Each structure stands twice: as C-alpha cells, then as structure tokens.
Amino acid sequence: MSGKIKFYPKVKKSFIEAGYEYYDGDEDIKGKTRQHRRKPDYIAVKGDQIIIGEIKSPNEPPTSGSWR
C-alpha cells in the first residue's frame, strides 16, 4: 500500500499545476454511510469539467468492495 500512498501527492500536484481545484477524499469530501467511508479518492474541477477519481493498487483485485 505504500506505493499507492506515495502516488496521491503526485496526482494532487499534477491537477493543481494544470489549473484544477483539487479536493482530497480524506480531508475535503464527506462520504456516504455512517462511517463516511464510501467516497472517491479525489475530485478535480476546472471550468465545467469534473473528474472523480479512485486510485487503485495492483494489490486490490476488481472484486474488492472498494471498486465502484
């Protein structure tokens, strides 16, 4: 999982440098369910374009519950 964690700042930096407003899933986005766990990893907004992202590790199979 450490590779995935190291990747998050790179994604954020790339979007911000491209002029997007970046919203982090851990800090800025309120999730669904009682524990607020169901939410994307990030949302990036620029003009009328909205990108909702989920970063997946090769260790997470597509059958896991975190895949939407």
PDB file of N, CA, C and O in Angstrom, chain B, residues numbered from 101:
ATOM      1  N   MET B 101       0.819  -1.190   0.000  1.00  0.00           N
ATOM      2  CA  MET B 101       0.000   0.000   0.000  1.00  0.00           C
ATOM      3  C   MET B 101       0.864   1.255   0.000  1.00  0.00           C
ATOM      4  O   MET B 101       0.375   2.325  -0.361  1.00  0.00           O
ATOM      5  N   SER B 102       2.112   1.162   0.386  1.00  0.00           N
ATOM      6  CA  SER B 102       2.953   2.355   0.460  1.00  0.00           C
ATOM      7  C   SER B 102       3.140   3.007  -0.901  1.00  0.00           C
ATOM      8  O   SER B 102       3.248   4.231  -0.980  1.00  0.00           O
ATOM      9  N   GLY B 103       3.182   2.228  -1.971  1.00  0.00           N
ATOM     10  CA  GLY B 103       3.303   2.800  -3.303  1.00  0.00           C
ATOM     11  C   GLY B 103       2.114   3.653  -3.663  1.00  0.00           C
ATOM     12  O   GLY B 103       2.254   4.704  -4.288  1.00  0.00           O
ATOM     13  N   LYS B 104       0.936   3.197  -3.265  1.00  0.00           N
ATOM     14  CA  LYS B 104      -0.298   3.948  -3.521  1.00  0.00           C
ATOM     15  C   LYS B 104      -0.293   5.254  -2.737  1.00  0.00           C
ATOM     16  O   LYS B 104      -0.679   6.295  -3.269  1.00  0.00           O
ATOM     17  N   ILE B 105       0.130   5.211  -1.504  1.00  0.00           N
ATOM     18  CA  ILE B 105       0.168   6.404  -0.660  1.00  0.00           C
ATOM     19  C   ILE B 105       1.149   7.434  -1.225  1.00  0.00           C
ATOM     20  O   ILE B 105       0.888   8.636  -1.171  1.00  0.00           O
ATOM     21  N   LYS B 106       2.263   6.972  -1.759  1.00  0.00           N
ATOM     22  CA  LYS B 106       3.237   7.883  -2.365  1.00  0.00           C
ATOM     23  C   LYS B 106       2.693   8.503  -3.659  1.00  0.00           C
ATOM     24  O   LYS B 106       3.138   9.577  -4.065  1.00  0.00           O
ATOM     25  N   PHE B 107       1.756   7.847  -4.289  1.00  0.00           N
ATOM     26  CA  PHE B 107       1.203   8.310  -5.553  1.00  0.00           C
ATOM     27  C   PHE B 107       0.219   9.465  -5.369  1.00  0.00           C
ATOM     28  O   PHE B 107       0.113  10.322  -6.247  1.00  0.00           O
ATOM     29  N   TYR B 108      -0.496   9.503  -4.258  1.00  0.00           N
ATOM     30  CA  TYR B 108      -1.502  10.547  -4.006  1.00  0.00           C
ATOM     31  C   TYR B 108      -0.960  11.965  -4.177  1.00  0.00           C
ATOM     32  O   TYR B 108      -1.589  12.758  -4.877  1.00  0.00           O
ATOM     33  N   PRO B 109       0.177  12.324  -3.572  1.00  0.00           N
ATOM     34  CA  PRO B 109       0.682  13.696  -3.734  1.00  0.00           C
ATOM     35  C   PRO B 109       1.025  14.036  -5.192  1.00  0.00           C
ATOM     36  O   PRO B 109       0.890  15.186  -5.609  1.00  0.00           O
ATOM     37  N   LYS B 110       1.461  13.053  -5.948  1.00  0.00           N
ATOM     38  CA  LYS B 110       1.783  13.281  -7.363  1.00  0.00           C
ATOM     39  C   LYS B 110       0.530  13.606  -8.162  1.00  0.00           C
ATOM     40  O   LYS B 110       0.551  14.469  -9.039  1.00  0.00           O
ATOM     41  N   VAL B 111      -0.556  12.915  -7.855  1.00  0.00           N
ATOM     42  CA  VAL B 111      -1.829  13.176  -8.525  1.00  0.00           C
ATOM     43  C   VAL B 111      -2.298  14.584  -8.187  1.00  0.00           C
ATOM     44  O   VAL B 111      -2.687  15.346  -9.072  1.00  0.00           O
ATOM     45  N   LYS B 112      -2.259  14.922  -6.913  1.00  0.00           N
ATOM     46  CA  LYS B 112      -2.696  16.248  -6.474  1.00  0.00           C
ATOM     47  C   LYS B 112      -1.870  17.345  -7.154  1.00  0.00           C
ATOM     48  O   LYS B 112      -2.427  18.310  -7.676  1.00  0.00           O
ATOM     49  N   LYS B 113      -0.582  17.198  -7.147  1.00  0.00           N
ATOM     50  CA  LYS B 113       0.309  18.189  -7.750  1.00  0.00           C
ATOM     51  C   LYS B 113       0.014  18.353  -9.245  1.00  0.00           C
ATOM     52  O   LYS B 113      -0.029  19.473  -9.752  1.00  0.00           O
ATOM     53  N   SER B 114      -0.185  17.252  -9.935  1.00  0.00           N
ATOM     54  CA  SER B 114      -0.466  17.300 -11.377  1.00  0.00           C
ATOM     55  C   SER B 114      -1.736  18.071 -11.677  1.00  0.00           C
ATOM     56  O   SER B 114      -1.759  18.895 -12.591  1.00  0.00           O
ATOM     57  N   PHE B 115      -2.787  17.815 -10.922  1.00  0.00           N
ATOM     58  CA  PHE B 115      -4.046  18.524 -11.151  1.00  0.00           C
ATOM     59  C   PHE B 115      -3.924  20.011 -10.822  1.00  0.00           C
ATOM     60  O   PHE B 115      -4.399  20.854 -11.583  1.00  0.00           O
ATOM     61  N   ILE B 116      -3.299  20.334  -9.710  1.00  0.00           N
ATOM     62  CA  ILE B 116      -3.160  21.736  -9.314  1.00  0.00           C
ATOM     63  C   ILE B 116      -2.319  22.498 -10.346  1.00  0.00           C
ATOM     64  O   ILE B 116      -2.657  23.623 -10.713  1.00  0.00           O
ATOM     65  N   GLU B 117      -1.235  21.890 -10.806  1.00  0.00           N
ATOM     66  CA  GLU B 117      -0.395  22.531 -11.817  1.00  0.00           C
ATOM     67  C   GLU B 117      -1.144  22.741 -13.136  1.00  0.00           C
ATOM     68  O   GLU B 117      -0.831  23.662 -13.891  1.00  0.00           O
ATOM     69  N   ALA B 118      -2.134  21.885 -13.409  1.00  0.00           N
ATOM     70  CA  ALA B 118      -2.928  22.011 -14.634  1.00  0.00           C
ATOM     71  C   ALA B 118      -4.102  22.979 -14.456  1.00  0.00           C
ATOM     72  O   ALA B 118      -4.908  23.149 -15.371  1.00  0.00           O
ATOM     73  N   GLY B 119      -4.201  23.611 -13.286  1.00  0.00           N
ATOM     74  CA  GLY B 119      -5.223  24.616 -13.062  1.00  0.00           C
ATOM     75  C   GLY B 119      -6.536  24.107 -12.497  1.00  0.00           C
ATOM     76  O   GLY B 119      -7.540  24.817 -12.542  1.00  0.00           O
ATOM     77  N   TYR B 120      -6.549  22.898 -11.967  1.00  0.00           N
ATOM     78  CA  TYR B 120      -7.755  22.335 -11.371  1.00  0.00           C
ATOM     79  C   TYR B 120      -7.859  22.701  -9.895  1.00  0.00           C
ATOM     80  O   TYR B 120      -6.843  22.883  -9.224  1.00  0.00           O
ATOM     81  N   GLU B 121      -9.077  22.809  -9.393  1.00  0.00           N
ATOM     82  CA  GLU B 121      -9.310  22.857  -7.960  1.00  0.00           C
ATOM     83  C   GLU B 121      -9.321  21.394  -7.523  1.00  0.00           C
ATOM     84  O   GLU B 121     -10.016  20.576  -8.126  1.00  0.00           O
ATOM     85  N   TYR B 122      -8.575  21.062  -6.505  1.00  0.00           N
ATOM     86  CA  TYR B 122      -8.406  19.672  -6.093  1.00  0.00           C
ATOM     87  C   TYR B 122      -9.008  19.473  -4.706  1.00  0.00           C
ATOM     88  O   TYR B 122      -8.719  20.221  -3.772  1.00  0.00           O
ATOM     89  N   TYR B 123      -9.851  18.448  -4.594  1.00  0.00           N
ATOM     90  CA  TYR B 123     -10.488  18.117  -3.325  1.00  0.00           C
ATOM     91  C   TYR B 123     -10.060  16.709  -2.931  1.00  0.00           C
ATOM     92  O   TYR B 123     -10.316  15.747  -3.655  1.00  0.00           O
ATOM     93  N   ASP B 124      -9.419  16.599  -1.798  1.00  0.00           N
ATOM     94  CA  ASP B 124      -8.887  15.332  -1.314  1.00  0.00           C
ATOM     95  C   ASP B 124      -9.980  14.513  -0.635  1.00  0.00           C
ATOM     96  O   ASP B 124     -10.765  15.048   0.148  1.00  0.00           O
ATOM     97  N   GLY B 125     -10.030  13.235  -0.932  1.00  0.00           N
ATOM     98  CA  GLY B 125     -11.039  12.361  -0.350  1.00  0.00           C
ATOM     99  C   GLY B 125     -10.924  12.193   1.144  1.00  0.00           C
ATOM    100  O   GLY B 125     -11.929  11.961   1.816  1.00  0.00           O
ATOM    101  N   ASP B 126      -9.726  12.304   1.681  1.00  0.00           N
ATOM    102  CA  ASP B 126      -9.543  12.136   3.126  1.00  0.00           C
ATOM    103  C   ASP B 126      -9.872  13.401   3.904  1.00  0.00           C
ATOM    104  O   ASP B 126     -10.293  13.326   5.058  1.00  0.00           O
ATOM    105  N   GLU B 127      -9.684  14.557   3.286  1.00  0.00           N
ATOM    106  CA  GLU B 127      -9.835  15.807   4.026  1.00  0.00           C
ATOM    107  C   GLU B 127     -11.048  16.632   3.617  1.00  0.00           C
ATOM    108  O   GLU B 127     -11.687  17.253   4.466  1.00  0.00           O
ATOM    109  N   ASP B 128     -11.370  16.645   2.333  1.00  0.00           N
ATOM    110  CA  ASP B 128     -12.347  17.597   1.817  1.00  0.00           C
ATOM    111  C   ASP B 128     -13.716  17.025   1.468  1.00  0.00           C
ATOM    112  O   ASP B 128     -14.679  17.779   1.329  1.00  0.00           O
ATOM    113  N   ILE B 129     -13.818  15.722   1.325  1.00  0.00           N
ATOM    114  CA  ILE B 129     -15.042  15.106   0.813  1.00  0.00           C
ATOM    115  C   ILE B 129     -15.724  14.300   1.915  1.00  0.00           C
ATOM    116  O   ILE B 129     -15.109  13.432   2.535  1.00  0.00           O
ATOM    117  N   LYS B 130     -16.992  14.595   2.148  1.00  0.00           N
ATOM    118  CA  LYS B 130     -17.759  13.819   3.118  1.00  0.00           C
ATOM    119  C   LYS B 130     -18.310  12.589   2.400  1.00  0.00           C
ATOM    120  O   LYS B 130     -18.912  12.704   1.333  1.00  0.00           O
ATOM    121  N   GLY B 131     -18.104  11.426   2.983  1.00  0.00           N
ATOM    122  CA  GLY B 131     -18.545  10.186   2.358  1.00  0.00           C
ATOM    123  C   GLY B 131     -19.941   9.772   2.748  1.00  0.00           C
ATOM    124  O   GLY B 131     -20.590  10.412   3.575  1.00  0.00           O
ATOM    125  N   LYS B 132     -20.397   8.691   2.141  1.00  0.00           N
ATOM    126  CA  LYS B 132     -21.704   8.124   2.463  1.00  0.00           C
ATOM    127  C   LYS B 132     -21.531   7.031   3.515  1.00  0.00           C
ATOM    128  O   LYS B 132     -20.414   6.580   3.767  1.00  0.00           O
ATOM    129  N   THR B 133     -22.578   6.627   4.097  1.00  0.00           N
ATOM    130  CA  THR B 133     -22.693   5.634   5.167  1.00  0.00           C
ATOM    131  C   THR B 133     -22.305   6.256   6.503  1.00  0.00           C
ATOM    132  O   THR B 133     -21.747   7.352   6.556  1.00  0.00           O
ATOM    133  N   ARG B 134     -22.602   5.557   7.550  1.00  0.00           N
ATOM    134  CA  ARG B 134     -22.378   6.073   8.910  1.00  0.00           C
ATOM    135  C   ARG B 134     -20.910   6.400   9.167  1.00  0.00           C
ATOM    136  O   ARG B 134     -20.608   7.387   9.837  1.00  0.00           O
ATOM    137  N   GLN B 135     -20.003   5.596   8.649  1.00  0.00           N
ATOM    138  CA  GLN B 135     -18.580   5.831   8.876  1.00  0.00           C
ATOM    139  C   GLN B 135     -17.980   6.777   7.829  1.00  0.00           C
ATOM    140  O   GLN B 135     -16.791   7.090   7.887  1.00  0.00           O
ATOM    141  N   HIS B 136     -18.790   7.228   6.883  1.00  0.00           N
ATOM    142  CA  HIS B 136     -18.339   8.136   5.814  1.00  0.00           C
ATOM    143  C   HIS B 136     -17.191   7.539   5.018  1.00  0.00           C
ATOM    144  O   HIS B 136     -16.236   8.234   4.669  1.00  0.00           O
ATOM    145  N   ARG B 137     -17.288   6.265   4.737  1.00  0.00           N
ATOM    146  CA  ARG B 137     -16.197   5.580   4.051  1.00  0.00           C
ATOM    147  C   ARG B 137     -16.376   5.548   2.541  1.00  0.00           C
ATOM    148  O   ARG B 137     -15.385   5.477   1.814  1.00  0.00           O
ATOM    149  N   ARG B 138     -17.587   5.599   2.055  1.00  0.00           N
ATOM    150  CA  ARG B 138     -17.812   5.480   0.623  1.00  0.00           C
ATOM    151  C   ARG B 138     -17.667   6.840  -0.034  1.00  0.00           C
ATOM    152  O   ARG B 138     -18.590   7.654  -0.041  1.00  0.00           O
ATOM    153  N   LYS B 139     -16.487   7.059  -0.584  1.00  0.00           N
ATOM    154  CA  LYS B 139     -16.219   8.322  -1.250  1.00  0.00           C
ATOM    155  C   LYS B 139     -15.036   8.126  -2.192  1.00  0.00           C
ATOM    156  O   LYS B 139     -14.254   7.189  -2.026  1.00  0.00           O
ATOM    157  N   PRO B 140     -14.907   8.999  -3.168  1.00  0.00           N
ATOM    158  CA  PRO B 140     -13.772   8.883  -4.089  1.00  0.00           C
ATOM    159  C   PRO B 140     -12.475   9.335  -3.418  1.00  0.00           C
ATOM    160  O   PRO B 140     -12.494   9.980  -2.369  1.00  0.00           O
ATOM    161  N   ASP B 141     -11.359   8.988  -4.036  1.00  0.00           N
ATOM    162  CA  ASP B 141     -10.068   9.428  -3.512  1.00  0.00           C
ATOM    163  C   ASP B 141      -9.852  10.915  -3.747  1.00  0.00           C
ATOM    164  O   ASP B 141      -9.202  11.586  -2.945  1.00  0.00           O
ATOM    165  N   TYR B 142     -10.396  11.433  -4.845  1.00  0.00           N
ATOM    166  CA  TYR B 142     -10.264  12.859  -5.122  1.00  0.00           C
ATOM    167  C   TYR B 142     -11.331  13.317  -6.105  1.00  0.00           C
ATOM    168  O   TYR B 142     -11.939  12.516  -6.816  1.00  0.00           O
ATOM    169  N   ILE B 143     -11.541  14.627  -6.126  1.00  0.00           N
ATOM    170  CA  ILE B 143     -12.367  15.276  -7.137  1.00  0.00           C
ATOM    171  C   ILE B 143     -11.552  16.471  -7.618  1.00  0.00           C
ATOM    172  O   ILE B 143     -11.037  17.241  -6.808  1.00  0.00           O
ATOM    173  N   ALA B 144     -11.436  16.624  -8.920  1.00  0.00           N
ATOM    174  CA  ALA B 144     -10.734  17.764  -9.510  1.00  0.00           C
ATOM    175  C   ALA B 144     -11.719  18.504 -10.412  1.00  0.00           C
ATOM    176  O   ALA B 144     -12.439  17.892 -11.201  1.00  0.00           O
ATOM    177  N   VAL B 145     -11.738  19.842 -10.280  1.00  0.00           N
ATOM    178  CA  VAL B 145     -12.703  20.659 -11.014  1.00  0.00           C
ATOM    179  C   VAL B 145     -11.971  21.779 -11.739  1.00  0.00           C
ATOM    180  O   VAL B 145     -11.129  22.470 -11.165  1.00  0.00           O
ATOM    181  N   LYS B 146     -12.314  21.943 -13.021  1.00  0.00           N
ATOM    182  CA  LYS B 146     -11.760  23.046 -13.818  1.00  0.00           C
ATOM    183  C   LYS B 146     -12.830  23.456 -14.819  1.00  0.00           C
ATOM    184  O   LYS B 146     -13.166  22.703 -15.733  1.00  0.00           O
ATOM    185  N   GLY B 147     -13.356  24.656 -14.633  1.00  0.00           N
ATOM    186  CA  GLY B 147     -14.431  25.115 -15.510  1.00  0.00           C
ATOM    187  C   GLY B 147     -15.644  24.215 -15.362  1.00  0.00           C
ATOM    188  O   GLY B 147     -16.137  24.001 -14.254  1.00  0.00           O
ATOM    189  N   ASP B 148     -16.128  23.681 -16.492  1.00  0.00           N
ATOM    190  CA  ASP B 148     -17.285  22.783 -16.435  1.00  0.00           C
ATOM    191  C   ASP B 148     -16.879  21.313 -16.444  1.00  0.00           C
ATOM    192  O   ASP B 148     -17.717  20.433 -16.642  1.00  0.00           O
ATOM    193  N   GLN B 149     -15.599  21.053 -16.231  1.00  0.00           N
ATOM    194  CA  GLN B 149     -15.100  19.671 -16.216  1.00  0.00           C
ATOM    195  C   GLN B 149     -14.903  19.216 -14.770  1.00  0.00           C
ATOM    196  O   GLN B 149     -14.257  19.898 -13.974  1.00  0.00           O
ATOM    197  N   ILE B 150     -15.467  18.056 -14.446  1.00  0.00           N
ATOM    198  CA  ILE B 150     -15.316  17.458 -13.121  1.00  0.00           C
ATOM    199  C   ILE B 150     -14.734  16.065 -13.292  1.00  0.00           C
ATOM    200  O   ILE B 150     -15.265  15.254 -14.050  1.00  0.00           O
ATOM    201  N   ILE B 151     -13.649  15.789 -12.593  1.00  0.00           N
ATOM    202  CA  ILE B 151     -13.012  14.474 -12.640  1.00  0.00           C
ATOM    203  C   ILE B 151     -13.115  13.870 -11.245  1.00  0.00           C
ATOM    204  O   ILE B 151     -12.631  14.444 -10.269  1.00  0.00           O
ATOM    205  N   ILE B 152     -13.741  12.721 -11.165  1.00  0.00           N
ATOM    206  CA  ILE B 152     -13.876  11.999  -9.903  1.00  0.00           C
ATOM    207  C   ILE B 152     -12.967  10.790 -10.002  1.00  0.00           C
ATOM    208  O   ILE B 152     -13.112   9.972 -10.910  1.00  0.00           O
ATOM    209  N   GLY B 153     -12.031  10.671  -9.073  1.00  0.00           N
ATOM    210  CA  GLY B 153     -11.021   9.636  -9.203  1.00  0.00           C
ATOM    211  C   GLY B 153     -10.935   8.675  -8.048  1.00  0.00           C
ATOM    212  O   GLY B 153     -11.171   9.019  -6.890  1.00  0.00           O
ATOM    213  N   GLU B 154     -10.588   7.460  -8.405  1.00  0.00           N
ATOM    214  CA  GLU B 154     -10.344   6.389  -7.443  1.00  0.00           C
ATOM    215  C   GLU B 154      -9.018   5.755  -7.841  1.00  0.00           C
ATOM    216  O   GLU B 154      -8.904   5.194  -8.931  1.00  0.00           O
ATOM    217  N   ILE B 155      -8.024   5.838  -6.978  1.00  0.00           N
ATOM    218  CA  ILE B 155      -6.707   5.292  -7.270  1.00  0.00           C
ATOM    219  C   ILE B 155      -6.657   3.865  -6.749  1.00  0.00           C
ATOM    220  O   ILE B 155      -6.931   3.613  -5.576  1.00  0.00           O
ATOM    221  N   LYS B 156      -6.307   2.944  -7.620  1.00  0.00           N
ATOM    222  CA  LYS B 156      -6.275   1.532  -7.253  1.00  0.00           C
ATOM    223  C   LYS B 156      -4.859   0.990  -7.286  1.00  0.00           C
ATOM    224  O   LYS B 156      -4.065   1.326  -8.165  1.00  0.00           O
ATOM    225  N   SER B 157      -4.567   0.169  -6.341  1.00  0.00           N
ATOM    226  CA  SER B 157      -3.289  -0.517  -6.270  1.00  0.00           C
ATOM    227  C   SER B 157      -3.409  -1.839  -7.028  1.00  0.00           C
ATOM    228  O   SER B 157      -4.495  -2.416  -7.083  1.00  0.00           O
ATOM    229  N   PRO B 158      -2.320  -2.324  -7.609  1.00  0.00           N
ATOM    230  CA  PRO B 158      -2.364  -3.646  -8.253  1.00  0.00           C
ATOM    231  C   PRO B 158      -2.722  -4.763  -7.264  1.00  0.00           C
ATOM    232  O   PRO B 158      -3.143  -5.846  -7.671  1.00  0.00           O
ATOM    233  N   ASN B 159      -2.551  -4.494  -5.969  1.00  0.00           N
ATOM    234  CA  ASN B 159      -2.879  -5.484  -4.944  1.00  0.00           C
ATOM    235  C   ASN B 159      -4.373  -5.559  -4.653  1.00  0.00           C
ATOM    236  O   ASN B 159      -4.817  -6.464  -3.945  1.00  0.00           O
ATOM    237  N   GLU B 160      -5.159  -4.620  -5.188  1.00  0.00           N
ATOM    238  CA  GLU B 160      -6.603  -4.595  -4.953  1.00  0.00           C
ATOM    239  C   GLU B 160      -7.308  -5.190  -6.165  1.00  0.00           C
ATOM    240  O   GLU B 160      -7.366  -4.548  -7.214  1.00  0.00           O
ATOM    241  N   PRO B 161      -7.838  -6.389  -6.045  1.00  0.00           N
ATOM    242  CA  PRO B 161      -8.494  -7.007  -7.194  1.00  0.00           C
ATOM    243  C   PRO B 161      -9.823  -6.294  -7.511  1.00  0.00           C
ATOM    244  O   PRO B 161     -10.434  -5.699  -6.623  1.00  0.00           O
ATOM    245  N   PRO B 162     -10.261  -6.357  -8.767  1.00  0.00           N
ATOM    246  CA  PRO B 162     -11.525  -5.714  -9.149  1.00  0.00           C
ATOM    247  C   PRO B 162     -12.742  -6.263  -8.400  1.00  0.00           C
ATOM    248  O   PRO B 162     -13.811  -5.654  -8.435  1.00  0.00           O
ATOM    249  N   THR B 163     -12.596  -7.375  -7.741  1.00  0.00           N
ATOM    250  CA  THR B 163     -13.704  -7.944  -6.978  1.00  0.00           C
ATOM    251  C   THR B 163     -13.823  -7.371  -5.577  1.00  0.00           C
ATOM    252  O   THR B 163     -14.782  -7.670  -4.866  1.00  0.00           O
ATOM    253  N   SER B 164     -12.844  -6.538  -5.165  1.00  0.00           N
ATOM    254  CA  SER B 164     -12.907  -5.964  -3.811  1.00  0.00           C
ATOM    255  C   SER B 164     -14.037  -4.946  -3.735  1.00  0.00           C
ATOM    256  O   SER B 164     -14.434  -4.368  -4.747  1.00  0.00           O
ATOM    257  N   GLY B 165     -14.548  -4.732  -2.532  1.00  0.00           N
ATOM    258  CA  GLY B 165     -15.670  -3.839  -2.326  1.00  0.00           C
ATOM    259  C   GLY B 165     -15.367  -2.379  -2.620  1.00  0.00           C
ATOM    260  O   GLY B 165     -16.295  -1.588  -2.794  1.00  0.00           O
ATOM    261  N   SER B 166     -14.099  -1.999  -2.682  1.00  0.00           N
ATOM    262  CA  SER B 166     -13.777  -0.597  -2.913  1.00  0.00           C
ATOM    263  C   SER B 166     -13.847  -0.218  -4.387  1.00  0.00           C
ATOM    264  O   SER B 166     -13.782   0.963  -4.728  1.00  0.00           O
ATOM    265  N   TRP B 167     -13.978  -1.202  -5.254  1.00  0.00           N
ATOM    266  CA  TRP B 167     -14.144  -0.897  -6.681  1.00  0.00           C
ATOM    267  C   TRP B 167     -15.583  -0.533  -6.928  1.00  0.00           C
ATOM    268  O   TRP B 167     -16.487  -1.241  -6.484  1.00  0.00           O
ATOM    269  N   ARG B 168     -15.814   0.556  -7.628  1.00  0.00           N
ATOM    270  CA  ARG B 168     -17.187   1.011  -7.888  1.00  0.00           C
ATOM    271  C   ARG B 168     -17.563   0.729  -9.315  1.00  0.00           C
ATOM    272  O   ARG B 168     -18.680   1.038  -9.731  1.00  0.00           O
TER     273      ARG B 168
END
